Amino acid sequence: MSDTDHTLRRRTLAILLAAIAGIALAGCSLLPGNTVDSSVYTLVVGDCFNGDYEGGVSAVTFVDCAEPHESEVYASIMMEGDDFPGRDAVFAQADTDCHAEYGSFVGLSWEESVLDFGILFPSAESWALSDREILCIINDPERTLTSGSLAGAAR
């Protein structure tokens, strides 16, 4: 084997080992008890997270729902249209639709529940990038940590 072949083989092996180590480390961060900082654009219904999600936030700390966490995504509403409808229209739809989904998720109406909801919503800037999703977020108004999903909590 020539020196060039040997060097190429060593580099390939080094790259392969680095890739395997990266995958292993990423997998470890998803084990119970660990958290992952990630973009709010990757949140889906059923995800739990910590961190403030109001005021143009772009990242939150994902947490396994079995572990103590502040918030949970309980519904996703897709808006329509080519032009951004304005912040008031987004809030109006979010308020209506998140309220409508709340009772079936928690088991009580929002008015009867001790829990609260908030929203993640498209901005004019994210709308221009095809973001049309409103996420309905449930949490304790005192920001008390919850373990497990609040689905069917009836409180």
N, C-alpha and C positions, 0 to 999 in steps of 0.2 A: 504494500500500500504506500502511495507517495505521501510526502508531507502535506500536500494540498488536500488530498482525500482525508487524511487524518485530522487536519484542522477543520475541514468542513463537517466531518462526522462529530467532532467535539462540540462545535457551535450548535449543530442541530440538536444534539443531546442536551446541551445547556438550555436552549430555547424550550425544548419539550419539558424538561424538568421545571423550568420557571412557570410554564403554563399550567402544569399539574399542581404546583404549589399554589398558584393563584386561585385555581378552582377549589382546592381544598380549603384555603383560607376563607373564600367567599362562602362556602358551604358551612363552615364553622360559625360564621356570623349569624346564620339563620337558626341555630340550635336554640332551644328554650333557654331563656335567661339572657339572651344576647339581643342587641338592638342594631338596627341598620338605619343610617341616615339616607333618605332618598327623596326624590322629587315628588311634589304633590301630584304631578301629572301621572304618576304610576299607581296612585291609590285606586282601589276598587272596593266595591261593596264587600263588607266582611273584614276589611283591614282595620287594625288597631294601631294607634300611634300616640306619641307624646309630643308636646310642643304647641305653641300658639299657632293657630291656622288662620288668623284674621290679619288684615292689613297688608295684602300683597305678598304673603309668604310663598316661598318657592320650594322649601324643603321641610320635612318633618322627620321625626325619629320613629321608624316602624318598630312595633313591639308585637311579639306573639300574643294573641288575645288571651291565652291562658295565664300570662304574666300580668302584673299590675300595669295599667295603662290609663291615660286620661280620656281618650276619645276613640270612637268607632264609627266607621262609615256604614250607614244603614240604608241608603238609597242613592240611586244615580238617576238624574233627569237630564235628558238630551234636549237642548233647545234647537230651534230651526231658524233658517234664514241666512242670507248672504251678508247682510249689514248688521253690525252690532246694534242691538235695540236700545242701548242705554242702560246705565246702572239701575235706574228705578224699575225698568221693565224686568231686568234680571232678578232683582230682589222680589218683585211681585210674584213672578213665576216660582222662584225658590220658596217663598213663604207659603204659597198655595200648595205646591206639590210636596214639599217636605212635611207640612202639616198633614196632608192626605196620607202619606206613607207612614207617619209616626205611629199612629194607633195600631196598625196591623203589625208593626215591628215590635213595639213595646208591650202591647196588650192593653193599653189604656190610652185615652186621648191625651194630647199634650197638656190640656188644661187640668186633667186629673193627676198627671204624673209629677213626681218630684224631680225628674230628669229634665234636661234642657236639650235644645238642638241648635246647631249653627250650620253655616254653609261655607263651602268652597265654591267659587263661581268664576266664570270667564271674565276677563277684563277686555277692554277694547284691543289691547295689544295681543292677548292670547287668542281672541276671536279671529284676528287677522291671520293667525297660524292654525286655524280650523278647530280651535277649542270651543266646544258647544256644551260641555258637561257641567252640570251643577251637582255637587256631592252634598248629601245631607249627613251631618255629623251629630252623633248623640254623645252626651257627656253629663257628668254631675256638675251642677252650677257652682259648687264649691271647689271644683277641680279635684275632688277626692278620687284616688285611684281605684279602678275596678279591675277585678280579675275575672276572665270569662266574658262571653258576649252578653250584651244587654237584650238580646232577642228574647221576647216573652217574659221580661223581668217583671212586668206588671207592678211597677212601683213609680 
